[in-house]
Amino acid sequence: MPELPEVEALAAYLRERAVGHAITRVDVAAIGVLKTYDPTPLSLHGAVITGATRHGKFLDLDVGGIHLVAHLARAGWLHYRDKLPPAPPKPGRGPIALRVHLDDESGFDLTEAGTKKSLAVYLVRDPNEVPGVARLGPDALAVSEAEFTERIRSHRGQIKGVLTDQTVIAGVGNAYSDEILHVAKLSPFAIASRLNDEEIARLYGALRSVESDAVERSIGQGSATLKAEKRSGLRVHARTGLPCPVCGDLVREVSFADRSLQYCPTCQTGGKPLADRRMSKLIR
């Protein structure tokens, strides 16, 4: 899933490449991707792109006062092309959900792999009209340590889930929460409200360093290389069975119904492996 650093890099790329250009056409190849109906895609035709930014993990393209806001979900992506084919993509065929043509023949596709379709596009006059944007907590790169502490301590859930709750802190997803907890030397199952002052301080420092470093690595990358850049910088996420780069212990995994988390026992849980609930059910 694209998270804060990748969406920030996509916004930066669009500011460099697309801002100042007019949209000549919008092709909707998957009608289900559109979550709003007024304004319509036709209202973008002839309008100039004036800005590109993000709100948490939402990408926001300002097109003359109308905002094209996209949430890439788990398997969505943006592919920018210097020259788009003139023929529109065929509805229901392939991963392309929406295509935007610009006045220099370039443009981009919003795509989604797999059969679970969660990619969402909103056309709104104010980004806060998007329910997910309106509910966002403070951004991970902007939240102060005092506000971070207050928000974390106000939740009794496991810290992994609290960190990825977008209403608490915006922008952190499954991958970078694993990385943040590894740097902070905290178990993903630690209870957020019970963290002491030193643990909260470590967690805040890890949040800022992991996200800032990832943004720095990502900015300047094209959309075609961003995913590889993300993978190359990960310490524990998606590295089950490989040695931890800090201590050499093997990275372990806990699996859930539709996702998993990775951690280092030596660095994070005092050497004790966490129970993998899915495997425990199978063993019984």
Beta strands, then each sheet from edge to edge (+ up, - down):
strand 1: 23-28
strand 2: 49-55
strand 3: 58-63
strand 4: 66-71
strand 5: 76-81
strand 6: 96-102
strand 7: 107-112
strand 8: 120-124
strand 9: 252-255
strand 10: 260-263
sheet 1: 1+ 6- 7+ 5-
sheet 2: 2+ 3- 4+ 8-
sheet 3: 9+ 10-
end
